[in-house]
Structure formats: C-alpha cells, structure tokens
Amino acid sequence: MVDNGVFRSGFPEPANFSFLQTLGLRSIICLCPEDYPKETQEFLKSNGIKLYQFGIEGYKEPFANIPEDTIREALKVVIDSRNHPVLIHCKRGKHRTGCLVGCLRKLQRWCLSSVFDEYQRFAAAKARVSDQS
C-alpha cells in the first residue's frame, strides 16, 4: 500500500489474482511496454478492472531518463480518485514504479530525502541515480 486506495507491486501473476481480488481494484497502471498476457487480460475483464498502460522501457543505462510526459500522464491517473483503488506496477515494482510513486510523494509535499528513502527501500542495491533524477 502506497496510500489509501493506491497500491504498488511487481507484474501481477496468476498466483496473485486471488489477493488482487481482495483489493477491489478499479484500475491498474502498467508501466511496462509489453502486452499483458491473455490470462491477465481475462482476469481484468472478469473483475471490471480498467487497464492504463504507459509503455516505459526498463532502462539500465546510467543516463537514460524516464520520459517526463509519460510519468505526468500516469500521475494524472493515480491522483484521480475515480480510478481508486488503483495498482501501479512495472516488472519488479522498483524503478519505474518507484519513479511514479516518488512523483506522487512530491505532490503530497514529502521532502526529497523521504522520497529517496522510500525509493531506496524498494530498489535496494539496484537503486539508479537516473530514476532519482
């Protein structure tokens, strides 16, 4: 749980579907460019969950930046309470998800050191300076 009605995770797998049902999700924000597996698409459809997909590549290069306009559009979905409860995810729930959650935290007036601390908790040894930038 990130905040009331906002959750984060890695890519949802069929083993997670029963837990996801307990969240009563209205929306999922996928930050991956890959198509959803058919089984996952069927799960969303059968549970009335709307998918918002923002295809951000998973960058490993030290100076690759996540596109600001894409993050801005995804942030609009997150802050619109009509989409809640909403799940934000990328492949592992660390980098792209961490960037979007960090932007949400800035809107919530968190100080930058707290935003970075939260990012570090999820990214651990794989924290990226470009994500924090």
Short mmCIF file of the C-alpha atoms (twelve columns), coordinates in Angstrom:
data_MODEL
# 
_entry.id   MODEL 
# 
loop_
_atom_site.group_PDB 
_atom_site.id 
_atom_site.type_symbol 
_atom_site.label_atom_id 
_atom_site.label_alt_id 
_atom_site.label_comp_id 
_atom_site.label_asym_id 
_atom_site.label_seq_id 
_atom_site.Cartn_x 
_atom_site.Cartn_y 
_atom_site.Cartn_z 
_atom_site.pdbx_PDB_model_num 
ATOM 1   C CA . MET A 1   0.000   0.000   0.000   1 
ATOM 2   C CA . VAL A 2   1.315   3.396   -1.031  1 
ATOM 3   C CA . ASP A 3   -1.608  5.449   0.258   1 
ATOM 4   C CA . ASN A 4   -5.344  4.998   0.749   1 
ATOM 5   C CA . GLY A 5   -6.584  3.407   -2.467  1 
ATOM 6   C CA . VAL A 6   -3.126  3.254   -4.079  1 
ATOM 7   C CA . PHE A 7   -1.027  0.084   -4.212  1 
ATOM 8   C CA . ARG A 8   2.237   -0.951  -5.873  1 
ATOM 9   C CA . SER A 9   3.659   -4.285  -6.966  1 
ATOM 10  C CA . GLY A 10  5.685   -6.192  -9.482  1 
ATOM 11  C CA . PHE A 11  3.991   -7.623  -12.580 1 
ATOM 12  C CA . PRO A 12  0.808   -9.431  -11.470 1 
ATOM 13  C CA . GLU A 13  0.959   -13.189 -11.977 1 
ATOM 14  C CA . PRO A 14  -1.946  -15.658 -11.887 1 
ATOM 15  C CA . ALA A 15  -0.823  -16.753 -8.415  1 
ATOM 16  C CA . ASN A 16  -1.574  -13.175 -7.235  1 
ATOM 17  C CA . PHE A 17  -5.081  -12.897 -8.690  1 
ATOM 18  C CA . SER A 18  -6.966  -14.053 -5.572  1 
ATOM 19  C CA . PHE A 19  -5.102  -11.483 -3.449  1 
ATOM 20  C CA . LEU A 20  -5.697  -8.744  -6.016  1 
ATOM 21  C CA . GLN A 21  -9.419  -9.505  -5.865  1 
ATOM 22  C CA . THR A 22  -9.375  -8.668  -2.138  1 
ATOM 23  C CA . LEU A 23  -8.178  -5.131  -3.002  1 
ATOM 24  C CA . GLY A 24  -11.318 -4.438  -5.056  1 
ATOM 25  C CA . LEU A 25  -9.252  -2.724  -7.747  1 
ATOM 26  C CA . ARG A 26  -10.901 -0.375  -10.220 1 
ATOM 27  C CA . SER A 27  -7.737  0.324   -12.188 1 
ATOM 28  C CA . ILE A 28  -4.248  -0.901  -12.886 1 
ATOM 29  C CA . ILE A 29  -1.428  1.304   -14.141 1 
ATOM 30  C CA . CYS A 30  1.103   -0.781  -16.029 1 
ATOM 31  C CA . LEU A 31  4.393   0.986   -16.709 1 
ATOM 32  C CA . CYS A 32  5.726   -1.803  -18.974 1 
ATOM 33  C CA . PRO A 33  5.584   -1.690  -22.782 1 
ATOM 34  C CA . GLU A 34  4.863   -5.429  -23.173 1 
ATOM 35  C CA . ASP A 35  1.353   -6.663  -23.862 1 
ATOM 36  C CA . TYR A 36  -0.482  -8.204  -20.960 1 
ATOM 37  C CA . PRO A 37  -0.691  -11.998 -21.046 1 
ATOM 38  C CA . LYS A 38  -4.109  -13.255 -22.186 1 
ATOM 39  C CA . GLU A 39  -4.796  -14.794 -18.768 1 
ATOM 40  C CA . THR A 40  -4.167  -11.449 -17.064 1 
ATOM 41  C CA . GLN A 41  -6.353  -9.607  -19.582 1 
ATOM 42  C CA . GLU A 42  -9.156  -12.060 -18.841 1 
ATOM 43  C CA . PHE A 43  -8.705  -11.508 -15.096 1 
ATOM 44  C CA . LEU A 44  -9.036  -7.734  -15.562 1 
ATOM 45  C CA . LYS A 45  -12.106 -8.100  -17.748 1 
ATOM 46  C CA . SER A 46  -13.864 -10.532 -15.417 1 
ATOM 47  C CA . ASN A 47  -13.211 -8.248  -12.431 1 
ATOM 48  C CA . GLY A 48  -14.119 -4.971  -14.152 1 
ATOM 49  C CA . ILE A 49  -10.611 -3.550  -13.767 1 
ATOM 50  C CA . LYS A 50  -9.553  -0.852  -16.228 1 
ATOM 51  C CA . LEU A 51  -6.002  -1.043  -17.549 1 
ATOM 52  C CA . TYR A 52  -3.957  2.097   -18.131 1 
ATOM 53  C CA . GLN A 53  -0.752  1.181   -19.905 1 
ATOM 54  C CA . PHE A 54  2.167   3.564   -20.137 1 
ATOM 55  C CA . GLY A 55  4.899   1.761   -22.064 1 
ATOM 56  C CA . ILE A 56  8.093   2.908   -20.403 1 
ATOM 57  C CA . GLU A 57  11.154  0.856   -21.282 1 
ATOM 58  C CA . GLY A 58  13.149  -0.592  -18.387 1 
ATOM 59  C CA . TYR A 59  16.390  1.357   -18.645 1 
ATOM 60  C CA . LYS A 60  19.629  0.070   -17.186 1 
ATOM 61  C CA . GLU A 61  21.930  2.675   -18.688 1 
ATOM 62  C CA . PRO A 62  23.084  5.237   -16.129 1 
ATOM 63  C CA . PHE A 63  21.941  8.276   -18.099 1 
ATOM 64  C CA . ALA A 64  18.663  7.052   -19.595 1 
ATOM 65  C CA . ASN A 65  15.756  9.123   -18.376 1 
ATOM 66  C CA . ILE A 66  12.176  8.082   -17.872 1 
ATOM 67  C CA . PRO A 67  10.025  10.297  -20.138 1 
ATOM 68  C CA . GLU A 68  8.508   13.108  -18.072 1 
ATOM 69  C CA . ASP A 69  5.388   13.435  -20.223 1 
ATOM 70  C CA . THR A 70  4.564   9.741   -19.746 1 
ATOM 71  C CA . ILE A 71  5.066   9.935   -15.989 1 
ATOM 72  C CA . ARG A 72  2.905   13.073  -15.926 1 
ATOM 73  C CA . GLU A 73  0.062   11.244  -17.719 1 
ATOM 74  C CA . ALA A 74  0.347   8.244   -15.396 1 
ATOM 75  C CA . LEU A 75  0.342   10.584  -12.396 1 
ATOM 76  C CA . LYS A 76  -2.954  12.080  -13.574 1 
ATOM 77  C CA . VAL A 77  -4.475  8.595   -13.419 1 
ATOM 78  C CA . VAL A 78  -3.051  7.968   -9.922  1 
ATOM 79  C CA . ILE A 79  -4.370  11.177  -8.399  1 
ATOM 80  C CA . ASP A 80  -7.854  10.817  -9.889  1 
ATOM 81  C CA . SER A 81  -9.759  9.130   -7.058  1 
ATOM 82  C CA . ARG A 82  -12.320 7.820   -9.553  1 
ATOM 83  C CA . ASN A 83  -9.633  5.287   -10.521 1 
ATOM 84  C CA . HIS A 84  -9.166  4.062   -6.938  1 
ATOM 85  C CA . PRO A 85  -8.378  1.560   -5.729  1 
ATOM 86  C CA . VAL A 86  -5.505  1.526   -8.221  1 
ATOM 87  C CA . LEU A 87  -2.456  -0.712  -8.519  1 
ATOM 88  C CA . ILE A 88  0.766   0.679   -10.001 1 
ATOM 89  C CA . HIS A 89  3.252   -1.834  -11.346 1 
ATOM 90  C CA . CYS A 90  6.175   -2.424  -13.647 1 
ATOM 91  C CA . LYS A 91  8.172   -5.637  -13.983 1 
ATOM 92  C CA . ARG A 92  9.551   -5.781  -10.430 1 
ATOM 93  C CA . GLY A 93  7.816   -2.799  -8.795  1 
ATOM 94  C CA . LYS A 94  11.094  -0.993  -8.174  1 
ATOM 95  C CA . HIS A 95  12.354  1.505   -10.725 1 
ATOM 96  C CA . ARG A 96  9.551   2.721   -12.979 1 
ATOM 97  C CA . THR A 97  7.018   2.240   -10.195 1 
ATOM 98  C CA . GLY A 98  9.394   3.968   -7.777  1 
ATOM 99  C CA . CYS A 99  9.634   6.985   -10.086 1 
ATOM 100 C CA . LEU A 100 5.866   7.337   -10.324 1 
ATOM 101 C CA . VAL A 101 5.396   6.880   -6.577  1 
ATOM 102 C CA . GLY A 102 8.186   9.412   -5.977  1 
ATOM 103 C CA . CYS A 103 6.328   11.971  -8.096  1 
ATOM 104 C CA . LEU A 104 3.159   11.268  -6.114  1 
ATOM 105 C CA . ARG A 105 5.109   11.827  -2.900  1 
ATOM 106 C CA . LYS A 106 6.318   15.214  -4.148  1 
ATOM 107 C CA . LEU A 107 2.685   16.177  -4.828  1 
ATOM 108 C CA . GLN A 108 1.963   15.083  -1.257  1 
ATOM 109 C CA . ARG A 109 4.684   17.528  -0.166  1 
ATOM 110 C CA . TRP A 110 7.127   14.911  1.068   1 
ATOM 111 C CA . CYS A 111 10.669  16.212  1.464   1 
ATOM 112 C CA . LEU A 112 13.124  14.899  -1.117  1 
ATOM 113 C CA . SER A 113 15.136  12.871  1.410   1 
ATOM 114 C CA . SER A 114 11.980  10.958  2.411   1 
ATOM 115 C CA . VAL A 115 11.092  10.365  -1.245  1 
ATOM 116 C CA . PHE A 116 14.593  8.964   -1.848  1 
ATOM 117 C CA . ASP A 117 14.459  6.852   1.322   1 
ATOM 118 C CA . GLU A 118 11.249  5.204   0.147   1 
ATOM 119 C CA . TYR A 119 12.710  4.630   -3.326  1 
ATOM 120 C CA . GLN A 120 15.820  3.051   -1.768  1 
ATOM 121 C CA . ARG A 121 13.705  0.668   0.352   1 
ATOM 122 C CA . PHE A 122 12.200  -0.859  -2.783  1 
ATOM 123 C CA . ALA A 123 15.160  -0.563  -5.181  1 
ATOM 124 C CA . ALA A 124 17.756  -1.642  -2.579  1 
ATOM 125 C CA . ALA A 125 21.144  -2.363  -4.169  1 
ATOM 126 C CA . LYS A 126 19.704  -1.675  -7.627  1 
ATOM 127 C CA . ALA A 127 18.857  1.996   -6.978  1 
ATOM 128 C CA . ARG A 128 19.519  4.152   -10.028 1 
ATOM 129 C CA . VAL A 129 20.631  7.771   -9.980  1 
ATOM 130 C CA . SER A 130 18.707  8.383   -13.232 1 
ATOM 131 C CA . ASP A 131 15.471  7.228   -11.567 1 
ATOM 132 C CA . GLN A 132 16.036  9.580   -8.665  1 
ATOM 133 C CA . SER A 133 16.796  12.433  -11.063 1 
# 
